[in-house]
Amino acid sequence: MKKSILSLIAIAIILGCSHKKENTEVKSLLVDLMKKSHTEQHWFVPTKTALEGLTAEQSNWRDSTENHSIKELVSHLVYWNEINLRAFKGEDMTDFEVDNETTFKIYTENEWVGLINKLDSIQTEWESIIVKATDEQLTVWSKEIANIQAHNAYHSGQIIYIRKRNGWWK
């Protein structure tokens, strides 16, 4: 009987350590993904770099199609990063309505710098909140957090494309 109990305890400890190691690796991966889509250049240009030196006038440029301007793309990124952050933190979401088209807002030239700063602030908060996330939060949110980073990288690519097309990229 003692052997059985000791065996169960040993198995529980091993499984507990394995789960903890797995969550530590997931947390590390998610933080790495966030940094690479936010500030650290790796395979693609992160959002912070993609927006550096861009003027408000340039951010408003649109081609002759239905494509979005850089300013609209940044507005869209702010919206989705912020709404997911609010949900992750357990904030009240009763005022949240999903209408993706309304996330591509047009801001004035004076609001442009504030919009860039807001995106940077939200992405910075995501980095710190992932580091502090519980195992339960990681279990529930890891796929969504990874998708957020893929979404950020996708739109960062669009921003770079617009800048290159117009000769605004180094």
C-alpha positions as CSV (number, residue, x, y, z in Angstrom):
1,M,0.0,0.0,0.0
2,K,2.8,2.4,0.9
3,K,4.6,1.6,-2.4
4,S,1.4,2.4,-4.3
5,I,0.9,5.7,-2.6
6,L,4.6,6.7,-3.0
7,S,4.3,5.7,-6.7
8,L,1.2,7.9,-7.2
9,I,3.0,10.8,-5.5
10,A,6.1,10.4,-7.6
11,I,3.9,10.3,-10.8
12,A,2.0,13.3,-9.7
13,I,5.3,15.2,-9.1
14,I,6.7,14.2,-12.5
15,L,3.5,15.1,-14.3
16,G,3.3,18.4,-12.4
17,C,6.9,19.3,-13.3
18,S,6.3,18.3,-16.9
19,H,3.2,20.5,-17.2
20,K,5.1,23.4,-15.5
21,K,8.0,23.0,-18.0
22,E,5.6,22.9,-20.9
23,N,3.8,26.1,-19.7
24,T,7.2,27.8,-19.2
25,E,8.2,26.9,-22.8
26,V,4.8,28.2,-24.1
27,K,5.2,31.4,-22.1
28,S,8.7,31.9,-23.4
29,L,7.6,31.3,-27.0
30,L,4.7,33.7,-26.7
31,V,6.9,36.5,-25.3
32,D,9.4,35.9,-28.1
33,L,6.6,36.1,-30.7
34,M,5.3,39.3,-29.2
35,K,8.8,40.9,-29.2
36,K,9.4,39.8,-32.8
37,S,6.1,41.3,-34.0
38,H,6.6,44.4,-31.9
39,T,10.2,45.5,-31.5
40,E,12.8,42.9,-32.5
41,Q,13.6,42.4,-36.2
42,H,14.0,38.8,-37.2
43,W,12.4,37.3,-40.3
44,F,10.1,40.2,-40.8
45,V,9.9,43.9,-39.8
46,P,8.1,44.5,-36.4
47,T,5.4,47.1,-36.1
48,K,7.5,49.6,-34.2
49,T,10.2,49.6,-36.9
50,A,7.6,49.6,-39.7
51,L,6.1,52.8,-38.4
52,E,9.4,54.7,-37.5
53,G,9.8,58.0,-39.4
54,L,6.4,57.8,-41.1
55,T,4.7,61.1,-41.3
56,A,1.0,61.7,-40.7
57,E,0.6,62.7,-44.4
58,Q,2.3,59.5,-45.6
59,S,0.1,57.4,-43.2
60,N,-3.0,58.8,-45.0
61,W,-1.9,57.7,-48.5
62,R,-4.3,55.3,-50.3
63,D,-4.0,53.8,-53.7
64,S,-6.9,53.8,-56.2
65,T,-8.4,50.5,-54.8
66,E,-10.3,49.7,-51.7
67,N,-6.9,49.0,-49.9
68,H,-6.5,50.6,-46.5
69,S,-4.1,53.4,-45.6
70,I,-1.3,52.8,-43.1
71,K,-3.2,54.9,-40.6
72,E,-6.3,52.7,-41.0
73,L,-4.1,49.6,-40.6
74,V,-2.6,51.0,-37.4
75,S,-6.1,51.8,-36.1
76,H,-7.2,48.3,-36.8
77,L,-4.1,46.9,-35.0
78,V,-4.8,49.1,-32.0
79,Y,-8.4,48.0,-31.8
80,W,-7.7,44.2,-32.0
81,N,-4.7,44.3,-29.7
82,E,-6.5,46.4,-27.2
83,I,-9.8,44.4,-27.2
84,N,-8.0,41.1,-26.8
85,L,-5.9,42.6,-24.0
86,R,-9.0,43.8,-22.2
87,A,-10.6,40.3,-22.6
88,F,-7.4,38.7,-21.3
89,K,-7.4,40.9,-18.2
90,G,-11.1,40.0,-17.6
91,E,-12.4,43.5,-18.1
92,D,-16.1,44.2,-18.9
93,M,-16.7,43.5,-22.6
94,T,-20.4,44.4,-22.7
95,D,-19.6,47.5,-24.9
96,F,-17.7,45.3,-27.4
97,E,-19.3,44.9,-30.8
98,V,-17.5,42.9,-33.6
99,D,-17.6,44.9,-36.8
100,N,-14.2,44.6,-38.4
101,E,-14.8,47.3,-40.9
102,T,-15.2,49.9,-38.2
103,T,-11.8,49.2,-36.9
104,F,-10.2,50.9,-39.9
105,K,-10.7,54.4,-38.6
106,I,-9.4,57.6,-40.1
107,Y,-7.5,59.9,-37.6
108,T,-6.4,63.5,-38.0
109,E,-2.8,64.4,-38.4
110,N,-2.6,65.5,-34.8
111,E,-3.9,62.1,-33.6
112,W,-1.3,60.1,-35.7
113,V,1.6,60.3,-33.1
114,G,-0.9,59.3,-30.3
115,L,-2.1,56.4,-32.4
116,I,1.4,55.0,-32.9
117,N,2.2,55.5,-29.2
118,K,-1.0,53.7,-28.2
119,L,-0.1,50.7,-30.3
120,D,3.4,50.6,-28.8
121,S,2.0,50.9,-25.3
122,I,-0.6,48.1,-25.9
123,Q,2.0,45.8,-27.4
124,T,4.4,46.5,-24.5
125,E,1.7,45.7,-22.0
126,W,1.0,42.4,-23.9
127,E,4.7,41.5,-23.4
128,S,4.6,42.1,-19.6
129,I,1.2,40.5,-19.1
130,I,2.3,37.3,-20.9
131,V,5.3,37.1,-18.6
132,K,2.9,37.3,-15.6
133,A,0.3,34.9,-17.0
134,T,-0.9,32.0,-15.0
135,D,-0.8,28.4,-16.3
136,E,-4.6,28.6,-16.6
137,Q,-4.4,31.8,-18.7
138,L,-1.8,30.2,-20.9
139,T,-3.9,27.2,-21.5
140,V,-6.9,29.3,-22.5
141,W,-5.1,32.1,-24.4
142,S,-1.9,30.7,-26.0
143,K,-3.4,30.1,-29.4
144,E,-5.2,33.4,-29.5
145,I,-2.0,35.2,-28.4
146,A,0.0,33.5,-31.2
147,N,-2.8,34.5,-33.7
148,I,-2.6,38.1,-32.5
149,Q,1.2,38.1,-33.3
150,A,0.6,36.6,-36.7
151,H,-2.1,39.3,-37.4
152,N,0.4,42.0,-36.3
153,A,3.1,40.6,-38.6
154,Y,0.7,40.4,-41.5
155,H,-0.3,44.0,-41.3
156,S,3.2,45.1,-40.6
157,G,4.0,43.5,-44.0
158,Q,1.3,45.6,-45.6
159,I,2.7,48.8,-44.1
160,I,6.2,47.9,-45.4
161,Y,4.7,47.2,-48.8
162,I,3.0,50.6,-48.9
163,R,6.2,52.4,-47.8
164,K,8.4,50.6,-50.4
165,R,5.9,51.3,-53.1
166,N,6.1,55.0,-52.4
167,G,9.8,55.2,-51.7
168,W,9.3,55.8,-48.0
169,W,11.4,52.8,-46.9
170,K,15.2,52.8,-46.3
